[in-house]
Amino acid sequence: MKKIIVLFSLVLMTACNSVYIKPNTMEPGAIIQADPAGTGLERAIKEHLEKRGYDVRIGKQKKSEDGLSSSKTTVLPADTQYIFRAGYSTESFMPWWCVFNGFWWWKFSVSIADQKTGEEILSWRGRGCQNSSLRKLDRFLDELEIKNN
């Protein structure tokens, strides 16, 4: 009985991802806008996208004042094709659980939207070790990218 409970717990912990993908909708090498700084997850995904050949930019901050208040907006390059956002994310150092898989445990929400059409082409909510989550991202990007024959 104890083995069944342990096995059931492990299955529950590994099956914690929900993903929506629109296949063959992402142009390889395009410009992707991302928020500046961020958590380890956000930084890792930006670096991962750059390694895959995407041009990741954070845009330029512009401050505007109307006399009563001031605000900052991000000005994007005109040829920005996609917007990457990582919503709520937490990360925990888990050397005992993720010992061979990056040491960090992430709980996150990730979105990629097509700026030209306004469609969300990737919506991913999940949790997992650092390296396994980046491998999943690679599989999702392989499915998203337009294949040139």
C-alpha positions in Angstrom: 0.0 0.0 0.0 2.9 2.4 0.8 4.4 1.8 -2.7 1.1 2.7 -4.3 0.8 6.0 -2.4 4.4 6.9 -3.3 3.8 6.1 -6.9 0.5 8.0 -7.0 2.3 11.1 -5.4 5.0 11.0 -8.0 2.5 10.8 -10.9 0.6 13.8 -9.5 3.8 15.8 -9.2 4.9 15.1 -12.8 1.6 15.7 -14.5 1.2 19.3 -13.7 1.4 21.0 -17.1 -1.4 22.4 -19.3 -0.5 23.7 -22.7 -2.3 25.2 -25.7 -0.4 25.4 -29.0 -1.3 26.7 -32.5 1.1 24.5 -34.6 3.0 26.0 -37.6 2.3 29.6 -36.7 5.7 31.0 -35.5 8.3 32.3 -37.9 11.8 31.1 -37.0 14.3 33.9 -36.3 11.6 36.6 -35.8 11.8 39.5 -33.3 10.2 38.6 -29.9 9.5 41.3 -27.3 10.0 40.3 -23.7 9.8 42.2 -20.4 13.1 43.3 -18.9 14.8 41.4 -16.0 12.5 38.9 -14.4 12.9 35.6 -12.6 15.3 32.8 -13.4 12.6 31.2 -15.6 12.1 34.4 -17.6 15.8 34.9 -18.1 16.4 31.2 -19.0 13.6 31.3 -21.6 14.9 34.6 -23.2 18.4 33.0 -23.4 16.8 29.8 -24.8 14.9 31.7 -27.5 18.1 33.6 -28.5 20.0 30.3 -28.8 17.3 29.1 -31.2 17.9 32.1 -33.4 15.2 34.5 -32.3 15.9 38.2 -31.9 14.8 38.9 -28.3 14.3 42.5 -27.4 12.9 44.3 -24.4 12.0 47.5 -26.2 12.7 51.1 -25.0 11.1 52.6 -22.0 9.4 55.9 -22.6 8.2 58.2 -19.8 5.2 60.4 -20.3 3.7 63.1 -18.0 0.4 64.8 -18.3 0.8 67.2 -15.4 -1.1 65.1 -12.9 0.7 61.8 -13.2 3.4 60.1 -15.0 3.6 56.6 -16.6 6.1 54.5 -18.5 5.3 52.7 -21.6 7.4 50.3 -23.7 8.0 51.3 -27.3 8.4 48.2 -29.6 10.3 48.1 -32.9 7.8 48.2 -35.8 8.8 44.8 -37.0 8.1 43.0 -33.7 6.4 39.8 -34.6 5.8 38.1 -31.2 5.4 39.0 -27.5 6.6 36.7 -24.8 5.2 37.0 -21.3 5.8 34.9 -18.2 3.0 35.3 -15.7 3.2 34.3 -12.1 6.3 32.3 -11.4 8.0 31.0 -8.4 11.2 29.1 -8.1 12.6 27.0 -5.4 16.0 25.5 -4.9 15.3 21.7 -4.9 18.7 19.9 -5.0 17.0 16.7 -3.7 14.2 16.6 -6.4 16.0 18.2 -9.4 19.5 17.0 -8.6 20.3 16.0 -12.3 17.8 18.4 -13.8 19.0 21.9 -13.1 18.4 22.1 -9.3 15.6 24.7 -9.6 11.9 23.9 -9.4 9.7 26.3 -11.3 5.9 27.0 -11.1 4.9 29.2 -14.0 2.6 30.6 -16.7 4.1 31.4 -20.1 2.4 33.0 -23.1 3.6 33.8 -26.7 1.3 36.0 -28.8 1.5 37.0 -32.4 1.6 40.8 -32.5 0.4 41.0 -36.1 -2.8 38.9 -35.7 -3.4 39.3 -31.9 -3.6 35.5 -31.4 -2.1 33.7 -28.6 -0.1 30.8 -30.1 1.3 29.3 -26.9 -0.3 29.3 -23.5 1.5 27.1 -21.0 0.9 26.7 -17.3 3.1 24.3 -15.5 5.6 23.3 -13.0 8.8 21.3 -13.2 12.6 21.2 -12.9 14.6 23.8 -14.8 16.1 21.5 -17.5 13.0 19.4 -18.1 10.9 22.6 -18.5 13.3 24.0 -21.1 13.2 20.6 -22.9 9.4 20.9 -23.0 9.7 24.4 -24.3 12.0 23.1 -27.1 9.3 20.5 -28.1 6.6 23.2 -28.0 8.7 25.5 -30.2 9.4 22.7 -32.6 5.7 22.3 -33.0 5.0 26.1 -33.2 7.6 26.9 -35.8 6.6 27.1 -39.5 8.4 24.3 -41.4 10.0 25.4 -44.6 10.0 22.5 -47.1 
